[in-house]
Amino acid sequence: MATEHDHDGAPAPERRSFLGVISGLIVAGISTVLGVTIGRYSISPAFSTSNEQEWTDLGSLGEFAEGKLVKKNVIVSQDAGWGKFQSQRSVWIVRNGESVKVFSGVCPHLGCSVNTRADKFVCACHGSEWNVEGSTVAGPTPRGLDTLEFRVEDGKLKIKYQDFKQGLTSKEVLS
Amino acid sequence: MAESKLQKLYLGFYDWLDERTGVKEITREALDEPIRGGARWAYVFGSVLLFLFAIQVVTGIVLSLYYAPTADHAHVSVSYIQKAVTGGWLLRGLHHYGATAMVIVAVAHLAQTFLFGAYKKKRELLWGAGVLMLLIILGFSFTGYLLPWDQAAYFGTKVGTSIAGEIPVVGSVQQRVMLGGSDMTTVTLSRFFTTHVFLLPLALAGLVGLHLYLFRRATPAGPFHNRDDKKIERFYPKQAFKDSIAILICFVVLVAMAKYYPAELGPVADPTSDYLARPPWYFMPLFQLLKYSPGKWAIVPTVILPAVLFGTLFLLPFFDRREERNPLKRPLATALLVLVIGGSIGLIFLAKYQDRNNPEFAEKLKRQDEEMRAYFDKPFEPQVIGGASSLANGGKPAEPPKAYAENCGVCHGDNAEGNPIAPTLIGVAGKPQRSKEDLLKIIDNPKAYGLKDMPDTLSKIPPEDKQKIVEWLLTLKAQ
C-alpha cells in the first residue's frame, strides 16, 4: 500500500518510541508552564481591582433646597491595571428638613444614567420611573433607586460612593 | 478489553478525521522527513529558532494585554507588568531574553549552515530567506527596545535614529519618517509599536513559511563529507528528540535568566537628563567601530559595513559555486566566518573594557545602574489619571513655595526644571539617596552628599521653610 511507504521507499517508522515519549513530555511540560502562567496573568488582575471610595464632601447641607431633586457630581477613583482612574459620577440628593436621601445616578436596571422630570426620577433608556423616595413607579427596573451612605459632619453633607450590581431585585455592592 | 475498545474508538476517530483533513499525510510529512547522514546536535538550531519565535509571539501577545503604547503610559504599564501582575515578570523576562536568544541562535544557525556549506546549489533562496530573517530579527530588537520608554530605551533609540539620519541623501527623510516628526514623541512610540507587533511579525512569519517550504523541498543537506550519505534517518524520533532537548535547555535558561536577572526597567525617560546611552550588546560592535570613524567616516560602520556584510551573505551562494562543503577545505570562507564572529566578540569586549577604564564613564554608568536598581526595587505605583488634583489645578503641578523661589530657583529653575548650572529636581525623589530625609540633610550639608557646587548658606533657611521646599519637591514627578 502506497501509504505505508513514502517516496524514498523506506518503511514508515514505528511511531511509538521512548525518545518520542520524552519529546512529547517536554512539549507538554513547556506548554503547561506557559499556559498556567498566562492564565493567571490574564485573569488575576480582573479580580484585584478595587473601587473602595473615600468620603466625599458635597457642601453644606443648608445649601440643598427643601424638597428639590439636586444633582451633584463626585469624583470616584477606580484602581484598574496600571492606573488609578478618577472620573466623575452623578448622585441625586433630596432634602426634607433633617431627612436626607442620597441616590446613585445609575439605573439599577441596566446601568443608564438617571435623570429627573418634574418631581420624578426617570431613566430614558427603558422608561423606568421612581418617586422622590426612590420607590419604583413604572418601567422594567427590578428595584427602587439605590441609596448611598451619607453622614452630616459640622453641617456638611458627606457621602460614600458605591456601585451596585444591576438587574437584581436586591441591592448588592459591586466590589 | 476496555483498552482495545478505546483504541478502536480512537483509530476510528483518527480515520474519520483523516478522510476529512488528510491528517495522516500531514503528520507523515512533518515527522518522516528524511535526514541524510542521520540525526545530529548540529541541526537543532532551526527548531530552537522556531520555538523562540513561537515564545516571542505568545509572550508578545499577552504583554500587549496590559501594555499601553503611548509616551504617557508606556513606562507605567511596563512597570505594572513587571512588578504587579501575577507572572508578569516571567512573561516579560521570557520576551526580553527570548529576543536576545533569537539573535544568538540565529547567528549559530547561520554559522552552522555556513560551516557545513549547506547554502550551496539548490539552496540559494533558502539561504537568502534566512539572511533576510536575521535582518528582521535585528529590526525586532531595534523597535522593541524603545517600547518600555525608560531612560535606556529613550536615549538608545535617540542615538539609533540619529545614526539613521546621518546616512547621506536619504538620511534626513528616513529619520523623519521613523520618528514621525522632528523629535521623539508619542508618535514615534506608536510607529515603533506598530512595526514591532504588526509589520515585522507578518514579514517574519511569511519568511519562516517560505524558509520551511524551501527547506523541505531541498531536503536537509546532510554532513559536509559524503561518507554517511547512504544512512538515512527520519526526523522522528531521533532528531525530534535532540531538538526537544535543545528546546528544553533553551527554555530553562530563559526562565532562569528571567528569575535571577530580571529584565531591567529603569526610571521613565527624562529627555532633560544627560543619560549615557549604550546599545544592547549585539549592536556593540558597530558602536565600537563608530568611535574610530570621525565625521563623515561614520557612514563606514553604520551603513557600508553592515550593507557589505549582509550583501555578501545574501549573495554568497551565487559566487561561491564550488561543490566542496568541508570547512577545512574552504579556508577562506571559514577564516572569514571566524574573523567576523571573533571580531564582533572582540569589539564587544573592547567597548566594555573602555567604558570600565574611563573613570568618567565608569562612574556615570555605575550611577545610572544604581538609579535603575533603585527604581526597579521600588514597589509599583499606579498612575493617577484625570485626577482630582489635576481637576483642581488644571493638570499643573503645585506652585513652588516662596522659600524655594528665594533660595533654590536661581540655579534649579523657577519650576525646578533645571538650568545649565544645576540639574532638574523634577522626579528627584525617585533617585537613590534622595528620600525626604536625604533631601533635608542635603539642604543642611550638601558636601556630605558630594554636591560640591551647592552653596553652604542653605543651612540657614528656617526649618519650616526647608520642610516646605522638600515637601514641594516630593510632589514633582517626572511626566
Chai-1 contact restraints between the chains, C-beta under 6 A:
chainA,res_idxA,chainB,res_idxB,connection_type,confidence,min_distance_angstrom,max_distance_angstrom,comment,restraint_id
A,D6,B,D32,contact,1.0,0.0,6.0,A-B,restraint_1
A,D8,B,P34,contact,1.0,0.0,6.0,A-B,restraint_2
A,P13,B,R234,contact,1.0,0.0,6.0,A-B,restraint_3
A,S17,B,P237,contact,1.0,0.0,6.0,A-B,restraint_4
A,L19,B,P237,contact,1.0,0.0,6.0,A-B,restraint_5
A,L19,B,F241,contact,1.0,0.0,6.0,A-B,restraint_6
A,G20,B,P237,contact,1.0,0.0,6.0,A-B,restraint_7
A,S23,B,A240,contact,1.0,0.0,6.0,A-B,restraint_8
A,S23,B,F241,contact,1.0,0.0,6.0,A-B,restraint_9
A,S23,B,S244,contact,1.0,0.0,6.0,A-B,restraint_10
A,I26,B,S244,contact,1.0,0.0,6.0,A-B,restraint_11
A,I26,B,L248,contact,1.0,0.0,6.0,A-B,restraint_12
A,I30,B,F251,contact,1.0,0.0,6.0,A-B,restraint_13
A,T37,B,G87,contact,1.0,0.0,6.0,A-B,restraint_14
A,T37,B,L90,contact,1.0,0.0,6.0,A-B,restraint_15
A,I38,B,V62,contact,1.0,0.0,6.0,A-B,restraint_16
A,R40,B,T86,contact,1.0,0.0,6.0,A-B,restraint_17
A,R40,B,G87,contact,1.0,0.0,6.0,A-B,restraint_18
A,Y41,B,V85,contact,1.0,0.0,6.0,A-B,restraint_19
A,Y41,B,T86,contact,1.0,0.0,6.0,A-B,restraint_20
A,Y41,B,G87,contact,1.0,0.0,6.0,A-B,restraint_21
A,Y41,B,G88,contact,1.0,0.0,6.0,A-B,restraint_22
A,Y41,B,L91,contact,1.0,0.0,6.0,A-B,restraint_23
A,S44,B,T86,contact,1.0,0.0,6.0,A-B,restraint_24
A,P45,B,V85,contact,1.0,0.0,6.0,A-B,restraint_25
A,I75,B,A388,contact,1.0,0.0,6.0,A-B,restraint_26
A,G81,B,Y66,contact,1.0,0.0,6.0,A-B,restraint_27
A,W82,B,V76,contact,1.0,0.0,6.0,A-B,restraint_28
A,W82,B,S77,contact,1.0,0.0,6.0,A-B,restraint_29
A,W82,B,Y80,contact,1.0,0.0,6.0,A-B,restraint_30
A,W82,B,P382,contact,1.0,0.0,6.0,A-B,restraint_31
A,G83,B,P382,contact,1.0,0.0,6.0,A-B,restraint_32
A,G83,B,Q383,contact,1.0,0.0,6.0,A-B,restraint_33
A,G83,B,I385,contact,1.0,0.0,6.0,A-B,restraint_34
A,K84,B,P382,contact,1.0,0.0,6.0,A-B,restraint_35
A,K84,B,V384,contact,1.0,0.0,6.0,A-B,restraint_36
A,F85,B,I385,contact,1.0,0.0,6.0,A-B,restraint_37
A,Q86,B,G386,contact,1.0,0.0,6.0,A-B,restraint_38
A,Q86,B,G387,contact,1.0,0.0,6.0,A-B,restraint_39
A,Q86,B,A388,contact,1.0,0.0,6.0,A-B,restraint_40
